[in-house]
Amino acid sequence: MEKVRELPPVSFSYSGQLVDNRRAPADFIQFWLRKGAHVVIYGHWVCRWPPPWAVLVLAAGGAGCWPG
């Protein structure tokens, strides 16, 4: 917690609440952990696009049912 307080002052509004590294370091850390998890989860999802079943549909001639 002390290391977070030693950072330059950072505060921003998120979801109607103030996130501030000096006043609430635990909330600040929790915010960045959640955002990091989102990056990992969505990054994994994007890297697996198109999903394996979509490739099978396209290979079977189902291109007309695929959007785009």
C-alpha positions as CSV (number, residue, x, y, z in Angstrom):
1,M,0.0,0.0,0.0
2,E,2.8,2.4,0.8
3,K,4.3,2.0,-2.7
4,V,0.9,3.0,-4.2
5,R,0.9,6.1,-2.0
6,E,4.4,7.0,-3.2
7,L,3.2,7.3,-6.8
8,P,2.4,10.7,-8.1
9,P,-1.1,11.7,-7.2
10,V,-3.6,9.9,-9.5
11,S,-7.3,10.3,-9.3
12,F,-10.2,9.7,-11.7
13,S,-13.9,9.0,-11.7
14,Y,-15.0,5.5,-12.6
15,S,-18.6,4.3,-12.4
16,G,-19.6,7.4,-10.4
17,Q,-16.9,6.9,-7.8
18,L,-13.6,8.6,-7.2
19,V,-10.6,6.3,-7.5
20,D,-7.6,7.9,-5.8
21,N,-4.2,6.3,-5.1
22,R,-3.5,8.5,-2.0
23,R,-6.9,8.3,-0.3
24,A,-7.9,4.8,-1.2
25,P,-4.9,2.7,-2.3
26,A,-6.8,-0.6,-2.0
27,D,-9.5,0.6,-4.4
28,F,-6.8,1.9,-6.8
29,I,-5.1,-1.5,-6.8
30,Q,-8.4,-3.3,-7.2
31,F,-9.3,-1.2,-10.1
32,W,-6.1,-2.0,-12.0
33,L,-6.3,-5.7,-11.2
34,R,-9.8,-5.8,-12.6
35,K,-8.7,-3.9,-15.7
36,G,-5.8,-6.2,-16.1
37,A,-8.0,-9.2,-15.9
38,H,-10.3,-7.7,-18.6
39,V,-7.3,-7.3,-20.9
40,V,-6.2,-10.9,-20.4
41,I,-9.7,-12.3,-20.8
42,Y,-10.7,-10.3,-23.8
43,G,-7.3,-10.6,-25.4
44,H,-7.5,-14.3,-25.2
45,W,-11.0,-14.2,-26.7
46,V,-9.9,-12.0,-29.6
47,C,-6.8,-14.1,-30.3
48,R,-9.1,-17.1,-30.7
49,W,-11.3,-15.3,-33.3
50,P,-12.8,-16.8,-35.4
51,P,-13.9,-19.6,-33.1
52,P,-13.1,-23.2,-34.3
53,W,-16.7,-23.9,-35.1
54,A,-16.9,-20.9,-37.4
55,V,-14.1,-22.3,-39.5
56,L,-16.0,-25.5,-39.9
57,V,-19.2,-23.7,-41.0
58,L,-17.2,-21.7,-43.5
59,A,-15.5,-24.8,-44.8
60,A,-18.8,-26.5,-45.2
61,G,-20.0,-23.8,-47.5
62,G,-22.0,-21.8,-45.0
63,A,-20.4,-18.5,-45.9
64,G,-23.9,-17.1,-46.7
65,C,-24.9,-17.4,-43.0
66,W,-21.9,-15.6,-41.6
67,P,-22.3,-11.9,-41.1
68,G,-19.9,-9.5,-42.9
